[in-house]
């Protein structure tokens, strides 16, 4: 059974690859190790809310998009 969080792992990997970034590039932006970030993409570790927000801001998408609650690719709205 696929959970919402499992689908989020695929989405953050897809976004990274679509932006021609390496895991180390995203990890640096998040101020963490590449190994730690890799565990988010593989689903070994859950992505904390603070990291979901940071990723949403970085990619200019909503957290709902990251969590696959929507397939609408929209930039964040409101205060950042």
C-alpha positions as a printed Julia matrix, in Angstrom:
80×3 Matrix{Float64}:
  0.0    0.0     0.0
  1.37   3.4    -1.01
  1.09   6.13    1.59
  1.01   9.85    0.92
  4.5   10.21    2.37
  5.85   7.45    0.12
  4.52   9.36   -2.86
  6.21  12.53   -1.54
  9.57  10.78   -1.78
  9.04  10.25   -5.49
  7.87  13.82   -5.99
 10.92  15.43   -4.37
 13.22  13.21   -6.44
 11.32  14.11   -9.62
 11.54  17.82   -8.86
 15.26  17.6    -8.15
 15.9   15.73  -11.4
 13.66  18.11  -13.39
 15.8   20.99  -12.12
 19.04  19.17  -13.06
 20.21  19.17   -9.47
 22.22  16.6    -7.57
 21.25  15.41   -4.12
 24.26  17.25   -2.72
 22.95  20.53   -4.21
 19.58  20.21   -2.5
 21.18  18.98    0.72
 23.41  22.06    0.79
 20.39  24.34    0.4
 18.7   22.47    3.28
 21.91  22.7     5.35
 22.17  18.96    5.78
 24.28  16.07    4.53
 23.74  14.44    1.17
 23.27  11.13    2.97
 20.5   12.58    5.13
 18.75  14.05    2.12
 19.11  10.8     0.21
 17.18   9.06    2.98
 14.25  11.41    2.3
 14.21  10.48   -1.38
 14.39   6.75   -0.7
 11.77   6.89    2.05
 14.17   5.59    4.66
 13.41   8.72    6.73
 10.21  10.75    6.8
 10.54  14.3     5.54
  9.95  16.66    8.48
  7.41  19.44    8.05
 10.13  22.09    8.19
 11.95  20.4     5.31
  8.73  20.06    3.29
  8.19  23.8     3.67
 11.79  24.55    2.69
 11.52  22.29   -0.38
  8.2   23.87   -1.39
  9.76  27.32   -1.2
 12.86  26.19   -3.06
 10.9   24.66   -5.94
  8.1   27.29   -5.84
  5.39  24.69   -5.32
  2.88  24.0    -2.58
  3.4   21.45    0.16
  0.21  19.82   -1.16
  2.03  19.3    -4.47
  4.99  17.69   -2.68
  2.63  15.38   -0.8
  0.75  14.54   -4.02
 -2.49  15.9    -2.62
 -2.7   17.86   -5.87
 -1.11  17.48   -9.27
 -1.43  21.19   -9.97
  2.02  22.7   -10.16
  1.47  26.12   -8.65
  3.89  28.53   -7.04
  3.5   29.35   -3.39
  1.17  32.17   -2.58
  1.21  34.49    0.39
  4.15  35.34    2.6
  7.31  33.35    2.17
